[in-house]
Amino acid sequence: MISRNRMVLAGAITMLVLGVGAFFLFRGSGTPKESYREIRTVKGLIRSSVSTTGVVEPRNRLKIQSSIAGRIEEIRVDEGQMVHKGQVLALLSSTERAALLDAAKLQGDKERSYWNSVYRETTVIAPIDGQVIVRSIEPGQTVTTSDSLFVLSDRLIVKAYVDETDIGRVKIGQSAVIGLDAYPEIKVNGVVEHIYYESHLQNNVNIYYVDVIPETIPEVFRSGMSANIDIIVSEKEQALLLPVGAVQTRNGKTVVRQKSGGAKDGMTYRTVRTGMQDDVNIEILDGLGENSLVLLPDTSFSLPAKSGGSNPFLPQRNRTKK
């Protein structure tokens, strides 16, 4: 029983000490007053865009197969190489030619050389200008007519996935900026070439495919890479700009804050008319001029100012005895 009373007493003392400490720690702190800093309107470029994701893929992906079954004798191109229409990609022997050459080899080099000259290989020819993006064969490999030997791409494009709520803002011919997840430092300009007519359900959202053609194809572009695309809906140079946080709605009006010595809280609200907006800035169409001063809420964190309270549990400096 005595042990239990001691435990209760110790708990009560602990709670009392914590309560006293909290009182001295927060006494006088109050609600921190909102602070502001002055900024000026500036002129610059603002864009309204549709931001989405997509994938790098060939515009025309052509799989090349052999017209006959046989053995690959020679390969004349490598993966990633640019080829032109009519270029020889590989040489192969039909099943009959391969068997004949193997038999002639047993009779000596002269016999094999003879049949090599009178029974020529079958050529595999590129049907289009493009790039070899897949090479599936090696010399000596046996292939059938159903095997894929090469895959050619005439040009890499970016297929963007645009939500149905944004597709109405996208038009053919609009400019776009393309970035890759694998190389975020590389940005490539592009143009919207085609908007697909059929929607696709993706993550329970209707999306439309949009083909974006890059102006240039960097060497790092690879088929299947994930891409970020900003389709420029509209843009304006020399627009009067403010940070988005400097503009607010008050009593149904769009306003900004300005200093005022006669106001009770030291500031007044000025009505403005706004235009385009992006993630950072908003355009001011009317109500302010260039280099006008406005107040922007300071969102940086700061500790409450000390106002007479002290924490008895913090170490104190040695006081001089009187």
C-alpha positions as CSV (number, residue, x, y, z in Angstrom):
1,M,0.0,0.0,0.0
2,I,2.8,2.4,0.9
3,S,4.6,1.6,-2.4
4,R,1.4,2.4,-4.3
5,N,1.0,5.7,-2.6
6,R,4.6,6.6,-3.4
7,M,4.0,5.9,-7.1
8,V,0.9,8.1,-7.1
9,L,2.8,10.9,-5.4
10,A,5.7,10.6,-7.9
11,G,3.3,10.8,-10.8
12,A,1.6,13.9,-9.4
13,I,4.9,15.6,-8.9
14,T,5.9,14.9,-12.4
15,M,2.7,16.3,-13.9
16,L,3.1,19.4,-11.8
17,V,6.7,20.0,-12.9
18,L,5.7,19.5,-16.6
19,G,2.7,21.9,-16.2
20,V,4.9,24.6,-14.6
21,G,7.5,24.2,-17.3
22,A,4.9,24.5,-20.1
23,F,3.5,27.7,-18.5
24,F,6.8,29.5,-18.3
25,L,7.8,28.3,-21.8
26,F,4.8,29.6,-23.6
27,R,3.8,32.5,-21.4
28,G,3.5,35.7,-23.4
29,S,4.2,34.0,-26.8
30,G,0.6,34.7,-28.0
31,T,-0.3,34.3,-31.7
32,P,2.6,35.4,-34.0
33,K,1.8,38.4,-36.0
34,E,1.7,37.9,-39.8
35,S,4.6,39.7,-41.5
36,Y,5.0,41.1,-45.0
37,R,7.7,42.1,-47.3
38,E,7.6,44.6,-50.1
39,I,8.0,43.6,-53.8
40,R,7.7,45.4,-57.1
41,T,5.8,44.5,-60.2
42,V,8.0,43.4,-63.1
43,K,7.6,42.8,-66.8
44,G,8.4,39.4,-68.2
45,L,7.2,36.3,-70.1
46,I,4.2,34.3,-68.9
47,R,2.8,31.2,-70.4
48,S,-0.4,29.2,-70.0
49,S,0.3,25.6,-70.7
50,V,-1.1,22.0,-70.4
51,S,1.4,19.9,-68.5
52,T,1.2,16.1,-68.9
53,T,3.3,13.0,-69.3
54,G,4.0,10.7,-72.2
55,V,6.5,8.3,-73.8
56,V,9.1,8.4,-76.5
57,E,8.2,6.0,-79.3
58,P,8.7,5.5,-83.1
59,R,6.3,7.3,-85.4
60,N,6.5,4.3,-87.8
61,R,7.8,1.1,-86.2
62,L,8.7,-1.4,-89.0
63,K,9.5,-5.0,-88.2
64,I,11.7,-6.7,-90.8
65,Q,11.4,-10.5,-91.4
66,S,13.1,-12.8,-93.8
67,S,11.3,-14.1,-96.9
68,I,13.0,-17.5,-96.6
69,A,14.2,-19.7,-93.8
70,G,17.9,-20.2,-93.5
71,R,21.2,-19.2,-91.8
72,I,22.5,-15.7,-91.2
73,E,25.8,-15.3,-92.9
74,E,26.7,-11.6,-92.4
75,I,25.2,-8.6,-90.6
76,R,26.1,-5.2,-92.0
77,V,24.5,-2.8,-89.6
78,D,24.5,-2.2,-85.8
79,E,21.8,-1.2,-83.5
80,G,21.3,2.6,-83.4
81,Q,22.7,3.0,-86.9
82,M,20.9,5.2,-89.5
83,V,20.2,3.4,-92.8
84,H,18.7,4.5,-96.1
85,K,16.1,2.8,-98.2
86,G,17.6,-0.1,-100.3
87,Q,20.6,-0.5,-98.0
88,V,21.6,-4.1,-97.4
89,L,21.2,-5.0,-93.7
90,A,22.2,-8.7,-93.7
91,L,23.0,-11.7,-95.9
92,L,21.5,-15.1,-95.3
93,S,21.7,-18.5,-96.9
94,S,18.6,-20.5,-97.6
95,T,18.3,-23.9,-96.0
96,E,19.3,-25.6,-99.2
97,R,22.3,-23.3,-99.8
98,A,23.5,-23.7,-96.3
99,A,23.3,-27.5,-96.6
100,L,25.1,-27.4,-100.0
101,L,27.9,-25.2,-98.7
102,D,28.4,-27.4,-95.6
103,A,28.7,-30.4,-97.9
104,A,31.1,-28.6,-100.3
105,K,33.3,-27.6,-97.4
106,L,34.2,-31.2,-96.9
107,Q,35.5,-31.4,-100.4
108,G,37.9,-28.5,-100.0
109,D,38.0,-24.7,-100.2
110,K,38.0,-24.7,-104.0
111,E,34.6,-26.5,-104.1
112,R,33.2,-24.3,-101.5
113,S,34.4,-21.2,-103.3
114,Y,32.8,-22.4,-106.5
115,W,29.4,-22.8,-104.9
116,N,29.7,-19.5,-103.1
117,S,30.1,-17.8,-106.5
118,V,27.3,-19.5,-108.4
119,Y,24.8,-19.7,-105.6
120,R,24.5,-16.3,-104.1
121,E,23.2,-15.3,-100.6
122,T,19.8,-13.7,-100.1
123,T,19.9,-10.1,-99.1
124,V,17.8,-8.4,-96.4
125,I,17.1,-4.8,-97.5
126,A,15.9,-1.7,-95.6
127,P,12.5,-0.7,-97.0
128,I,12.6,2.8,-95.5
129,D,15.0,5.5,-94.4
130,G,15.4,5.3,-90.6
131,Q,17.3,4.0,-87.6
132,V,17.9,0.4,-86.5
133,I,16.4,0.3,-83.0
134,V,16.4,-3.5,-82.6
135,R,18.8,-6.1,-84.0
136,S,17.6,-9.6,-83.0
137,I,20.1,-11.8,-84.9
138,E,23.8,-12.9,-84.9
139,P,25.9,-14.5,-87.6
140,G,25.4,-18.2,-87.9
141,Q,21.9,-18.1,-86.4
142,T,19.2,-20.1,-88.0
143,V,16.0,-18.1,-88.7
144,T,12.5,-18.8,-90.0
145,T,10.1,-16.6,-91.9
146,S,8.3,-15.7,-88.7
147,D,11.4,-14.4,-86.9
148,S,12.0,-10.7,-86.5
149,L,15.5,-9.8,-87.8
150,F,15.5,-6.0,-87.3
151,V,13.1,-3.2,-86.2
152,L,13.4,0.2,-88.0
153,S,12.1,3.5,-86.9
154,D,11.8,6.4,-89.3
155,R,11.7,9.0,-86.5
156,L,11.3,9.1,-82.7
157,I,8.3,11.2,-81.5
158,V,6.6,11.8,-78.1
159,K,3.1,10.5,-77.5
160,A,1.6,12.7,-74.8
161,Y,-1.4,11.6,-72.6
162,V,-3.8,14.5,-72.3
163,D,-6.7,14.4,-69.9
164,E,-10.1,15.0,-71.5
165,T,-10.6,18.1,-69.3
166,D,-7.5,19.7,-71.1
167,I,-7.9,18.3,-74.6
168,G,-10.1,21.3,-75.7
169,R,-7.2,23.6,-75.1
170,V,-4.8,21.7,-77.3
171,K,-4.5,22.5,-81.0
172,I,-2.4,21.2,-83.9
173,G,0.6,23.4,-84.4
174,Q,1.0,24.5,-80.8
175,S,4.6,24.6,-79.4
176,A,5.7,22.3,-76.7
177,V,8.6,21.7,-74.4
178,I,9.8,18.1,-73.9
179,G,11.8,16.8,-71.0
180,L,12.9,13.2,-70.1
181,D,12.7,11.6,-66.6
182,A,16.1,10.0,-67.3
183,Y,17.8,13.3,-68.3
184,P,15.9,16.2,-66.6
185,E,18.6,18.7,-67.6
186,I,17.7,18.3,-71.3
187,K,14.8,20.2,-72.8
188,V,13.7,19.9,-76.4
189,N,11.2,22.1,-78.3
190,G,8.5,20.4,-80.2
191,V,5.2,20.9,-82.1
192,V,1.8,19.2,-81.8
193,E,1.3,17.2,-85.0
194,H,-1.7,15.1,-84.4
195,I,-4.6,14.7,-81.9
196,Y,-6.2,11.2,-81.8
197,Y,-9.9,11.0,-82.1
198,E,-10.5,8.0,-79.9
199,S,-10.1,8.2,-76.1
200,H,-8.4,5.6,-73.9
201,L,-9.2,4.8,-70.2
202,Q,-6.2,5.1,-68.1
203,N,-6.4,4.9,-64.3
204,N,-10.2,5.4,-64.6
205,V,-9.6,8.7,-66.5
206,N,-10.3,9.3,-70.2
207,I,-7.2,10.5,-72.0
208,Y,-6.4,11.3,-75.6
209,Y,-3.1,10.6,-77.3
210,V,-1.3,13.6,-78.8
211,D,1.7,13.3,-81.1
212,V,4.4,15.8,-80.4
213,I,7.2,16.0,-82.9
214,P,10.6,17.1,-81.5
215,E,12.5,19.7,-83.5
216,T,15.8,17.8,-82.8
217,I,16.5,14.3,-81.6
218,P,19.2,14.2,-79.0
219,E,21.4,11.1,-78.9
220,V,20.1,10.1,-75.5
221,F,16.5,9.7,-76.8
222,R,15.5,6.1,-76.7
223,S,12.2,4.4,-77.5
224,G,10.1,3.7,-74.4
225,M,11.6,6.6,-72.3
226,S,9.1,8.5,-70.0
227,A,8.7,12.1,-70.9
228,N,7.2,15.3,-69.4
229,I,5.5,17.6,-71.9
230,D,4.3,21.2,-71.5
231,I,2.1,22.2,-74.4
232,I,2.0,26.0,-74.7
233,V,-1.6,27.1,-75.0
234,S,-0.8,30.9,-75.0
235,E,2.1,33.1,-74.0
236,K,2.7,36.8,-73.6
237,E,5.9,38.8,-73.4
238,Q,6.4,42.0,-71.4
239,A,3.4,41.2,-69.2
240,L,3.2,42.9,-65.8
241,L,3.8,40.2,-63.3
242,L,3.4,39.5,-59.6
243,P,3.9,36.4,-57.5
244,V,0.6,34.4,-57.2
245,G,0.7,34.8,-53.4
246,A,0.5,38.6,-53.7
247,V,-3.0,38.6,-55.1
248,Q,-6.1,37.6,-53.1
249,T,-9.9,37.8,-53.2
250,R,-11.5,40.1,-50.7
251,N,-15.3,40.8,-50.6
252,G,-15.6,39.4,-54.1
253,K,-12.9,41.5,-55.5
254,T,-9.3,40.7,-56.7
255,V,-7.0,42.8,-54.6
256,V,-3.3,43.3,-53.6
257,R,-2.0,44.8,-50.4
258,Q,-0.1,48.1,-50.2
259,K,1.4,50.2,-47.4
260,S,-0.7,53.0,-46.0
261,G,0.2,55.2,-43.1
262,G,-3.4,56.2,-42.5
263,A,-4.8,52.7,-42.2
264,K,-5.2,51.1,-38.8
265,D,-3.1,48.1,-39.7
266,G,-0.7,50.0,-41.8
267,M,-1.9,48.7,-45.2
268,T,-4.7,49.2,-47.7
269,Y,-6.2,46.9,-50.4
270,R,-6.1,47.9,-54.1
271,T,-8.4,46.3,-56.7
272,V,-6.7,44.9,-59.7
273,R,-7.7,43.0,-62.8
274,T,-5.7,39.8,-63.6
275,G,-5.0,37.8,-66.8
276,M,-2.9,34.7,-67.3
277,Q,-1.5,32.7,-64.5
278,D,1.2,30.0,-64.2
279,D,2.6,28.1,-61.2
280,V,4.6,31.1,-60.1
281,N,3.3,34.4,-61.5
282,I,0.1,36.1,-62.3
283,E,-0.5,38.8,-64.9
284,I,-1.8,42.2,-63.8
285,L,-3.9,43.8,-66.6
286,D,-5.2,46.8,-64.7
287,G,-4.8,48.6,-61.3
288,L,-1.0,48.7,-61.0
289,G,1.9,50.0,-63.1
290,E,5.5,48.9,-63.6
291,N,7.6,49.0,-60.4
292,S,4.5,49.4,-58.2
293,L,5.1,48.3,-54.6
294,V,2.9,45.7,-53.1
295,L,3.0,43.6,-49.9
296,L,3.7,39.9,-50.1
297,P,3.0,37.7,-47.0
298,D,6.3,36.4,-45.6
299,T,5.9,32.7,-45.3
300,S,9.3,32.0,-43.9
301,F,9.1,30.4,-40.4
302,S,10.4,32.4,-37.3
303,L,10.1,31.6,-33.6
304,P,7.8,33.8,-31.5
305,A,9.5,36.9,-30.1
306,K,10.5,36.8,-26.5
307,S,8.2,39.0,-24.3
308,G,9.3,38.8,-20.7
309,G,8.7,35.1,-20.1
310,S,11.6,32.8,-19.2
311,N,12.0,29.0,-18.9
312,P,13.2,28.1,-15.4
313,F,14.4,24.7,-16.8
314,L,16.9,26.2,-19.3
315,P,20.5,26.7,-18.0
316,Q,20.9,30.2,-16.6
317,R,24.0,32.4,-16.6
318,N,25.7,32.9,-13.2
319,R,24.2,35.9,-11.6
320,T,26.3,38.3,-9.6
321,K,25.4,38.1,-5.9
322,K,24.5,41.4,-4.3
